[in-house]
Amino acid sequence: MKITKQQWQWIFYDWANSGYGILVVTAVLPVYFKAVAGDAGVSAADSTAYWGYANSFGTLLISLLAPLLGALADYPRAKRRLLNIFTWAGIALTFGLAIVSPPHWQLLLAVYILSVVGYSGGNLFYDSFLTDVADNRQMDLVSTTGYGMGYLGGVIAFIIFLAAQLTNGFGGVLSAYGVARFSFVIAAVWWIIFAWPLLRHGQQRFAVQSVDNPLLDSFRRLRSTFYHIRQYRQITWFLIAYFFYIDGVDTIFTMATSIGKDMGVNTSMLMIVLLVVQLIAFPFSLFYGWLARHTNNRAAVLTGISMYLFICLYAIRLHNLFDFWFLAILIGTTQGGLQALSRSYFGQLVPKNSSSEFFGFYNILGKFSAIMGPVIVGAVTQWTGKSTIGVASLAILFAVGLLIFLALPKITNEK
């Protein structure tokens, strides 16, 4: 199947915000925050916990807004407008991370939390645009290509940062903290350049009927949606399964570098590991799309959940750099494909005219689950003093998600 121009515009939004995902969420800001907090006298275990709590609070804020925002986005021409608002807010706040001076670790966390709202809100509308740019037969291909290209874009943005990191700030032009802050500028600029085609030209194909008061009507439709979800049995059970297993995926993603630092992995090695993970994730995201086409979406999702369950159990025996590398590679083979096919599975289930409304619930469950995971890791880490045991505790989330998803049927892509 050929990918159209509009689908490429949609795909490149994933490329665009991948700089934020790898540089801010995963690679640089967690390490930078731990260094800044450490200079202020905060212990390693406490800074890991605070990072987890900040991620939980940021996702809580967008979770409370997601259903209403999703309902508002289903009116004619509203989806692209809201995508622009949250994307530009996220970009501005990412620039803000570079402006906050190092001693103020509390302010740094506050700006990060707000940037998460912009990033996550933008992703809500981006995800729901999938039903506008692809029919059911194309969704697995387009969704996995989006994730794959996102990882490739992240690699390129990451290499620009590594050039500064490995040359000691371009030969001393930037301090160690200056290199970190430079990475936040890279993420913001990357976001602007490659998100522009969708922000400017995104076309909303499906919409509900226009009304005089969209806000009031959205509250009415939200109340109705609760009943809709109960009527759509497959949607309900998928959302419950997704609530559990995506929690583990997001938590491992956001806590990975903090855990590596707690194990004694130096910053340069962490950067190399994350680069390799991104490189691996690109082809394996496409592989999961191939697997879904040659088996079915359900089988491919079950494969991804099972792999993550193994990853959590393996985390118990993390003792050295080899173990960390092995676990990172396994994560790289699975994270993009599982997320991409979960998105397309849901996109094939939902009513197209109300796709943003339903994706609001998809996002609220994904975000609310991401509140629970970091808190679990943070609490278990503080209790045991070992972040590896904190990661292992996430196995229960994948086990529950796997058991529920086993009861869901495969979807026939007929339209």
C-alpha positions as CSV (number, residue, x, y, z in Angstrom):
1,M,0.0,0.0,0.0
2,K,1.3,3.5,-0.9
3,I,1.5,6.2,1.7
4,T,-0.1,9.4,0.6
5,K,1.2,13.0,1.0
6,Q,-1.3,13.7,3.9
7,Q,-0.2,10.5,5.6
8,W,3.4,11.6,5.4
9,Q,2.5,15.0,6.9
10,W,0.9,13.1,9.8
11,I,3.9,10.7,10.1
12,F,6.4,13.6,10.3
13,Y,4.7,15.0,13.4
14,D,6.0,11.9,15.1
15,W,9.4,12.7,13.7
16,A,9.0,16.3,15.0
17,N,8.2,15.7,18.6
18,S,10.6,12.8,18.8
19,G,13.3,15.3,19.8
20,Y,11.3,16.2,22.9
21,G,10.7,12.5,23.7
22,I,14.4,11.4,23.5
23,L,16.2,14.6,24.6
24,V,13.8,15.9,27.3
25,V,11.8,12.9,28.6
26,T,14.4,10.1,28.3
27,A,18.0,11.1,27.7
28,V,19.1,14.5,29.0
29,L,16.6,16.1,31.4
30,P,16.5,13.1,33.8
31,V,20.3,13.1,34.1
32,Y,20.5,16.9,34.2
33,F,17.8,17.1,36.9
34,K,19.6,14.5,39.0
35,A,22.8,16.5,38.7
36,V,21.1,19.8,39.5
37,A,19.2,18.3,42.4
38,G,22.3,16.5,43.7
39,D,24.2,19.8,43.7
40,A,21.4,21.1,45.9
41,G,21.9,18.2,48.4
42,V,19.1,15.9,47.2
43,S,19.9,12.2,47.5
44,A,20.0,9.9,44.4
45,A,17.0,7.9,45.6
46,D,15.0,11.0,46.4
47,S,15.8,12.7,43.0
48,T,14.7,9.5,41.2
49,A,11.5,9.5,43.2
50,Y,10.9,13.2,42.5
51,W,11.3,12.7,38.8
52,G,8.7,9.9,39.0
53,Y,6.3,12.1,40.9
54,A,6.8,15.0,38.4
55,N,5.9,12.7,35.5
56,S,2.9,11.5,37.4
57,F,1.7,15.0,38.1
58,G,2.2,16.2,34.5
59,T,0.2,13.3,33.2
60,L,-2.5,13.9,35.8
61,L,-3.0,17.4,34.5
62,I,-3.5,16.4,30.9
63,S,-5.6,13.4,31.9
64,L,-8.1,15.6,33.6
65,L,-8.4,17.6,30.4
66,A,-8.3,14.8,27.8
67,P,-11.9,13.8,27.6
68,L,-13.2,17.4,27.2
69,L,-10.5,18.3,24.7
70,G,-11.2,15.2,22.7
71,A,-14.9,16.0,22.5
72,L,-14.1,19.6,21.5
73,A,-11.8,18.4,18.7
74,D,-14.6,16.5,16.9
75,Y,-16.3,19.7,15.7
76,P,-15.4,20.9,12.2
77,R,-11.9,22.4,11.9
78,A,-11.3,22.1,15.7
79,K,-8.8,19.3,15.7
80,R,-6.0,21.1,13.8
81,R,-6.7,24.3,15.9
82,L,-6.3,22.5,19.2
83,L,-3.3,20.6,17.9
84,N,-1.6,24.0,17.1
85,I,-2.4,25.4,20.5
86,F,-0.9,22.5,22.5
87,T,2.0,22.0,20.2
88,W,3.1,25.7,20.4
89,A,2.7,25.7,24.1
90,G,4.9,22.6,24.4
91,I,7.5,24.1,22.1
92,A,7.6,27.4,24.2
93,L,7.9,25.5,27.5
94,T,10.7,23.3,26.0
95,F,12.6,26.5,25.3
96,G,11.8,27.4,28.9
97,L,13.7,24.4,30.2
98,A,16.9,25.9,28.6
99,I,16.2,29.3,30.3
100,V,15.8,28.0,33.9
101,S,19.2,28.4,35.7
102,P,20.7,25.2,37.3
103,P,20.2,25.9,41.0
104,H,16.5,26.0,40.7
105,W,15.6,22.3,40.5
106,Q,12.0,22.9,41.7
107,L,11.3,25.4,39.0
108,L,12.9,23.1,36.5
109,L,10.5,20.4,37.5
110,A,7.5,22.8,37.3
111,V,8.4,23.9,33.7
112,Y,8.9,20.3,32.7
113,I,5.4,19.3,34.1
114,L,3.8,22.1,32.0
115,S,5.7,21.0,28.9
116,V,4.4,17.5,29.4
117,V,0.9,19.0,29.2
118,G,1.7,20.6,25.9
119,Y,3.4,17.5,24.5
120,S,0.8,15.1,25.6
121,G,-2.1,17.3,24.6
122,G,-0.6,17.6,21.1
123,N,-0.3,13.8,20.9
124,L,-4.0,13.4,21.8
125,F,-5.0,15.3,18.6
126,Y,-2.2,13.8,16.6
127,D,-3.4,10.3,17.5
128,S,-7.0,11.1,16.7
129,F,-5.9,12.4,13.3
130,L,-5.0,8.8,12.4
131,T,-8.7,8.1,11.5
132,D,-8.7,11.2,9.2
133,V,-5.6,10.2,7.2
134,A,-6.0,6.4,7.0
135,D,-8.8,3.9,6.6
136,N,-8.9,0.6,8.6
137,R,-6.8,-1.3,6.0
138,Q,-4.0,1.3,6.2
139,M,-3.9,2.1,9.9
140,D,-1.4,-0.5,11.0
141,L,1.0,0.5,8.3
142,V,0.6,4.3,8.8
143,S,0.7,4.0,12.6
144,T,3.9,1.8,12.7
145,T,5.6,3.9,10.1
146,G,4.8,7.0,12.2
147,Y,6.5,5.4,15.2
148,G,9.4,4.1,13.1
149,M,10.1,7.5,11.6
150,G,9.7,9.1,15.0
151,Y,12.5,7.0,16.3
152,L,14.7,7.8,13.2
153,G,14.0,11.5,13.7
154,G,14.9,11.1,17.4
155,V,18.2,9.5,16.4
156,I,19.2,12.4,14.2
157,A,18.3,15.0,16.9
158,F,20.1,12.9,19.4
159,I,23.3,12.8,17.3
160,I,23.3,16.6,17.2
161,F,23.3,16.6,21.0
162,L,26.0,13.9,21.1
163,A,28.2,16.0,18.9
164,A,28.1,18.6,21.7
165,Q,28.4,16.1,24.5
166,L,31.4,14.1,23.0
167,T,33.3,17.3,22.0
168,N,33.0,18.7,25.6
169,G,30.6,21.4,24.5
170,F,32.1,22.1,21.1
171,G,35.6,22.5,22.5
172,G,34.6,24.2,25.7
173,V,32.1,26.7,24.2
174,L,29.4,25.1,26.3
175,S,29.7,23.9,29.9
176,A,28.3,20.5,30.9
177,Y,25.1,22.2,32.0
178,G,25.2,24.3,28.9
179,V,25.2,21.2,26.7
180,A,22.1,19.9,28.5
181,R,20.3,23.2,28.0
182,F,21.5,23.3,24.3
183,S,19.7,19.9,23.9
184,F,16.4,21.5,25.0
185,V,16.8,24.1,22.3
186,I,17.4,21.4,19.7
187,A,14.2,19.6,20.8
188,A,12.1,22.8,20.4
189,V,13.6,23.8,17.0
190,W,13.2,20.2,15.8
191,W,9.6,20.2,16.8
192,I,8.8,23.5,15.0
193,I,10.4,22.5,11.7
194,F,8.9,19.1,11.2
195,A,5.5,19.6,12.8
196,W,4.8,22.5,10.5
197,P,3.3,20.5,7.6
198,L,0.6,18.9,9.7
199,L,0.0,22.1,11.8
200,R,-0.5,24.1,8.5
201,H,-2.2,21.6,6.2
202,G,-3.8,18.9,8.4
203,Q,-7.3,18.1,7.1
204,Q,-10.0,16.8,9.4
205,R,-12.1,14.4,7.4
206,F,-14.6,13.3,10.0
207,A,-16.5,15.6,12.4
208,V,-19.8,15.8,14.4
209,Q,-22.4,18.4,13.4
210,S,-21.5,22.0,14.1
211,V,-23.3,23.7,17.1
212,D,-23.6,27.2,18.5
213,N,-22.0,26.3,21.8
214,P,-19.3,23.6,21.3
215,L,-18.2,23.7,25.0
216,L,-21.7,23.0,26.4
217,D,-22.4,20.4,23.7
218,S,-19.1,18.7,24.5
219,F,-20.1,18.2,28.1
220,R,-23.4,16.7,26.9
221,R,-21.5,14.4,24.5
222,L,-19.1,13.4,27.2
223,R,-21.9,12.2,29.3
224,S,-23.2,10.3,26.3
225,T,-19.8,8.8,25.6
226,F,-19.8,7.0,29.0
227,Y,-22.8,5.1,27.8
228,H,-21.3,4.6,24.3
229,I,-18.2,3.0,25.9
230,R,-20.4,0.5,27.8
231,Q,-22.2,-0.3,24.6
232,Y,-18.9,-1.0,22.7
233,R,-17.8,-4.0,24.7
234,Q,-14.6,-4.5,22.7
235,I,-13.6,-0.8,23.2
236,T,-14.2,-1.1,27.0
237,W,-12.1,-4.2,27.5
238,F,-9.4,-2.9,25.2
239,L,-9.2,0.3,27.3
240,I,-8.9,-1.6,30.5
241,A,-6.1,-3.8,29.1
242,Y,-4.4,-0.7,27.7
243,F,-4.6,1.1,31.0
244,F,-2.4,-1.6,32.6
245,Y,0.2,-2.5,30.0
246,I,0.8,1.0,28.6
247,D,1.5,2.1,32.2
248,G,4.5,-0.1,32.3
249,V,5.7,1.0,28.8
250,D,5.5,4.7,29.7
251,T,7.1,4.2,33.1
252,I,10.1,2.3,31.8
253,F,10.5,5.0,29.1
254,T,10.6,7.9,31.5
255,M,12.6,6.2,34.3
256,A,15.2,4.4,32.2
257,T,18.1,6.9,32.5
258,S,17.5,7.5,36.2
259,I,17.7,3.7,36.8
260,G,20.9,3.6,34.7
261,K,22.5,6.4,36.8
262,D,21.5,4.5,40.0
263,M,23.4,1.5,38.7
264,G,26.5,3.5,38.1
265,V,26.3,3.8,34.3
266,N,28.1,7.0,33.3
267,T,26.4,9.7,31.4
268,S,28.3,9.1,28.1
269,M,27.5,5.4,28.1
270,L,23.8,6.2,28.9
271,M,23.7,8.4,25.8
272,I,25.2,5.7,23.6
273,V,22.8,3.1,24.9
274,L,19.8,5.4,24.2
275,L,21.1,6.1,20.7
276,V,21.3,2.3,20.0
277,V,17.8,1.8,21.4
278,Q,16.4,4.5,19.1
279,L,18.2,2.9,16.1
280,I,16.9,-0.5,16.9
281,A,13.3,0.8,17.5
282,F,13.1,2.2,14.0
283,P,13.2,-1.1,12.0
284,F,11.4,-3.0,14.7
285,S,8.5,-0.6,14.6
286,L,8.2,-1.4,10.9
287,F,8.6,-5.1,11.7
288,Y,5.6,-5.0,14.0
289,G,3.6,-3.5,11.1
290,W,4.8,-6.3,8.9
291,L,3.9,-8.8,11.6
292,A,0.4,-7.4,12.0
293,R,-0.2,-7.6,8.2
294,H,1.0,-11.2,8.0
295,T,-0.7,-12.5,11.1
296,N,-3.1,-9.9,12.7
297,N,-3.0,-6.9,14.9
298,R,-4.0,-8.8,18.0
299,A,-1.2,-11.4,17.7
300,A,1.4,-8.7,17.3
301,V,0.1,-6.7,20.3
302,L,0.2,-9.9,22.5
303,T,3.8,-10.5,21.4
304,G,4.8,-7.0,22.5
305,I,3.1,-7.3,25.9
306,S,4.7,-10.7,26.5
307,M,8.1,-9.3,25.7
308,Y,7.7,-6.4,28.2
309,L,6.6,-8.9,30.9
310,F,9.9,-10.7,30.3
311,I,11.8,-7.4,30.5
312,C,10.4,-6.6,33.9
313,L,11.2,-10.0,35.3
314,Y,14.7,-9.8,33.8
315,A,15.2,-6.5,35.6
316,I,15.5,-8.3,38.9
317,R,19.0,-9.6,37.9
318,L,20.3,-6.3,36.6
319,H,23.8,-6.1,38.1
320,N,26.2,-4.8,35.4
321,L,26.5,-2.8,32.2
322,F,26.0,-6.0,30.0
323,D,22.6,-6.6,31.7
324,F,21.6,-3.0,31.2
325,W,22.6,-3.2,27.5
326,F,20.7,-6.4,27.1
327,L,17.5,-5.0,28.6
328,A,17.8,-1.8,26.6
329,I,18.0,-3.7,23.4
330,L,14.9,-5.7,24.2
331,I,13.0,-2.5,25.0
332,G,14.1,-1.1,21.6
333,T,12.8,-4.1,19.8
334,T,9.3,-3.7,21.3
335,Q,8.3,-0.3,22.5
336,G,7.5,1.4,19.2
337,G,5.6,-1.5,17.7
338,L,3.5,-2.2,20.8
339,Q,2.4,1.5,21.1
340,A,1.8,1.9,17.3
341,L,-0.4,-1.2,17.0
342,S,-2.3,-0.3,20.2
343,R,-3.1,3.0,18.6
344,S,-4.2,1.5,15.3
345,Y,-6.2,-1.3,17.0
346,F,-8.2,1.3,18.9
347,G,-8.5,3.5,15.7
348,Q,-10.2,0.6,13.9
349,L,-12.6,0.1,16.8
350,V,-13.9,3.6,17.3
351,P,-16.7,5.5,15.4
352,K,-14.9,7.8,13.0
353,N,-17.0,10.9,13.5
354,S,-16.3,10.8,17.2
355,S,-12.7,9.6,17.0
356,S,-11.2,12.5,19.0
357,E,-13.8,12.0,21.7
358,F,-12.9,8.3,22.0
359,F,-9.2,9.1,21.7
360,G,-9.7,11.4,24.7
361,F,-10.6,8.4,26.7
362,Y,-7.8,6.4,25.1
363,N,-5.4,9.2,26.3
364,I,-6.9,9.6,29.7
365,L,-6.5,6.0,30.5
366,G,-3.0,6.0,29.1
367,K,-2.1,9.1,31.1
368,F,-3.8,8.0,34.3
369,S,-2.0,4.7,34.1
370,A,1.2,6.6,33.7
371,I,0.5,8.3,37.1
372,M,0.4,4.9,38.8
373,G,3.6,3.4,37.3
374,P,6.2,6.0,38.2
375,V,4.7,6.2,41.7
376,I,5.0,2.4,42.1
377,V,8.7,2.6,40.9
378,G,9.4,5.6,43.1
379,A,7.8,4.1,46.2
380,V,9.4,0.7,45.8
381,T,12.8,2.3,45.0
382,Q,12.6,4.4,48.2
383,W,11.4,1.4,50.2
384,T,14.1,-1.1,49.0
385,G,16.8,1.4,48.0
386,K,17.1,-0.5,44.6
387,S,15.5,1.0,41.4
388,T,15.9,-2.4,39.7
389,I,13.3,-3.9,42.1
390,G,11.1,-0.9,41.3
391,V,11.2,-1.8,37.6
392,A,10.5,-5.5,38.4
393,S,7.4,-4.5,40.3
394,L,5.9,-3.3,37.0
395,A,5.5,-6.9,35.9
396,I,2.1,-7.1,37.5
397,L,0.8,-4.4,35.2
398,F,1.9,-6.3,32.1
399,A,0.5,-9.5,33.4
400,V,-3.0,-8.0,34.0
401,G,-2.9,-6.3,30.6
402,L,-1.9,-9.5,28.9
403,L,-4.7,-11.6,30.5
404,I,-7.4,-9.1,29.5
405,F,-6.1,-8.6,25.9
406,L,-6.2,-12.4,25.5
407,A,-10.0,-12.2,25.6
408,L,-10.1,-9.6,22.8
409,P,-10.8,-10.7,19.2
410,K,-8.7,-9.9,16.1
411,I,-10.1,-7.1,13.8
412,T,-10.8,-7.7,10.2
413,N,-9.7,-4.6,8.2
414,E,-12.5,-4.4,5.6
415,K,-12.8,-0.6,5.4
